[in-house]
Amino acid sequence: MKNKLQHMKPDEIDQFIKGILGNVMPTHSESPLNSQDLINHFRPHSSQQVNSLNSTAFETHDSVFVRIPIKDESILKDLRVYHTANQLVVENIPERDLKHSIALPAIVRKKGSSAKFKDGILEIKLIKSHDIQYSQIDVSEI
């Protein structure tokens, strides 16, 4: 394969790459190879919420904090907040039936989390988990 690529002309290399990308992304195989199209293909689609809450997540030695600005305090009564070990899920803000996932910068514990609202900021504190369990995976030759 390496020798084949070294002896190919630029047009042949372009056709080869288009063929490979055509197998992965059939909708783009007939059009000329455009790097912007390739980048846009792998970006999140508009149906996904990409930090539309303007949230910030950061960690300290023992905790992970997520801060979400909230303009209208009345939406707090419908607010639902959940979390897994590595992400926070916030529902019903800024509108009802909206769901947002926020990646956490560290693994957190199941229990011990708290949330406070003050001065237009919802601050969620999660306790970091220092007991990271590693599992070894055996690698075999193929």
KOLTI-237881 format. One line per 5 residues: number of its first residue (from 1); their letters; for each residue x negated, y negated, z negated of C-alpha. Coordinates in Angstrom, 1 decimal, decimal comma. Layout:
N
NUM = a = X:Y:Z; ...
This chain:
142
1 = mknkl = 0,0:0,0:0,0; -2,8:-2,4:-0,9; -4,7:-1,7:2,3; -1,5:-2,1:4,3; -0,8:-5,6:2,8
6 = qhmkp = -4,4:-6,7:3,4; -4,1:-6,0:7,1; -0,7:-7,6:7,6; -0,1:-10,9:9,4; 1,7:-13,7:7,5
11 = deidq = 4,9:-13,1:9,5; 4,8:-9,4:8,7; 4,3:-10,2:5,0; 7,2:-12,6:5,1; 9,4:-9,9:6,7
16 = fikgi = 8,3:-7,4:4,2; 9,1:-9,6:1,2; 12,5:-10,5:2,8; 13,2:-6,8:3,1; 12,4:-6,1:-0,5
21 = lgnvm = 14,5:-9,1:-1,7; 17,3:-8,1:0,6; 17,6:-4,8:-1,3; 17,7:-6,6:-4,6; 19,9:-9,6:-3,5
26 = pthse = 21,9:-8,6:-0,4; 23,7:-11,9:-0,2; 20,4:-13,7:0,5; 18,9:-11,2:3,0; 20,2:-12,9:6,2
31 = splns = 19,1:-16,4:5,3; 15,5:-17,6:5,4; 13,5:-17,1:2,2; 14,0:-20,2:0,0; 12,3:-20,4:-3,4
36 = qdlin = 15,1:-22,6:-4,8; 17,7:-20,0:-3,9; 15,6:-17,4:-5,7; 15,3:-19,6:-8,8; 19,0:-20,4:-8,8
41 = hfrph = 19,9:-16,7:-8,4; 18,3:-15,9:-11,8; 19,6:-19,0:-13,7; 22,6:-18,5:-15,9; 25,9:-19,1:-14,1
46 = ssqqv = 28,3:-21,9:-15,0; 30,6:-19,5:-16,8; 27,9:-19,0:-19,5; 27,4:-21,6:-22,1; 23,8:-22,8:-22,1
51 = nslns = 23,4:-24,7:-25,4; 26,4:-26,8:-24,6; 26,7:-27,3:-28,4; 23,4:-29,3:-28,5; 22,4:-27,0:-31,3
56 = tafet = 18,9:-26,7:-32,7; 17,5:-23,6:-34,3; 14,3:-23,5:-36,3; 12,6:-21,3:-38,9; 10,8:-22,0:-42,1
61 = hdsvf = 8,8:-19,5:-44,2; 11,9:-17,8:-45,6; 14,9:-19,1:-43,6; 16,3:-19,8:-40,2; 18,4:-22,9:-39,8
66 = vripi = 20,8:-23,8:-37,0; 22,2:-27,3:-36,8; 25,2:-28,1:-34,7; 26,5:-31,7:-34,3; 30,3:-31,9:-34,7
71 = kdesi = 32,1:-35,1:-33,9; 35,6:-34,2:-35,0; 35,7:-32,8:-38,5; 39,3:-31,4:-38,0; 38,0:-28,6:-35,8
76 = lkdlr = 36,2:-27,0:-38,8; 39,4:-25,3:-39,9; 39,5:-23,1:-36,8; 35,7:-22,6:-36,6; 34,4:-19,0:-36,9
81 = vyhta = 30,7:-18,2:-37,3; 29,2:-14,7:-37,1; 25,7:-13,5:-36,7; 23,7:-10,4:-35,7; 20,0:-9,8:-36,5
86 = nqlvv = 18,9:-12,1:-33,7; 21,7:-14,3:-32,7; 24,4:-16,6:-34,0; 27,9:-16,6:-32,6; 30,1:-19,7:-32,9
91 = enipe = 33,8:-19,7:-31,9; 36,4:-22,3:-31,4; 34,2:-25,4:-30,9; 34,4:-27,8:-29,3; 37,7:-26,3:-28,0
96 = rdlkh = 39,8:-23,3:-29,1; 38,8:-19,9:-27,5; 35,3:-21,0:-26,6; 32,5:-18,7:-27,8; 28,8:-19,7:-27,9
101 = sialp = 25,8:-17,5:-28,6; 22,6:-19,1:-30,0; 19,4:-17,1:-30,0; 17,7:-17,1:-33,4; 13,9:-17,7:-33,6
106 = aivrk = 13,4:-14,8:-36,1; 15,2:-11,7:-37,3; 17,6:-12,4:-40,2; 19,3:-10,4:-43,0; 22,9:-9,4:-42,9
111 = kgssa = 23,8:-11,1:-46,1; 22,9:-14,3:-47,9; 23,8:-16,8:-45,2; 25,6:-20,1:-45,9; 27,0:-23,0:-43,9
116 = kfkdg = 27,4:-26,7:-44,9; 29,0:-29,7:-43,1; 27,6:-33,1:-43,9; 27,3:-36,4:-42,0; 28,6:-34,8:-38,7
121 = ileik = 26,2:-31,9:-38,8; 27,1:-28,3:-39,4; 24,0:-26,6:-40,9; 23,9:-22,8:-41,0; 21,2:-21,2:-43,2
126 = liksh = 20,3:-17,6:-42,6; 17,7:-15,6:-44,7; 14,8:-14,2:-42,7; 14,3:-10,4:-42,8; 10,7:-9,6:-43,6
131 = diqys = 11,4:-5,8:-43,4; 10,9:-5,4:-39,6; 11,2:-1,7:-38,8; 8,9:-0,5:-36,1; 9,5:2,7:-34,2
136 = qidvs = 6,6:4,3:-32,3; 7,4:5,4:-28,7; 5,3:8,2:-27,3; 3,9:7,5:-23,8; 3,6:10,5:-21,5
141 = ei = 1,9:10,6:-18,1; 4,2:10,8:-15,1
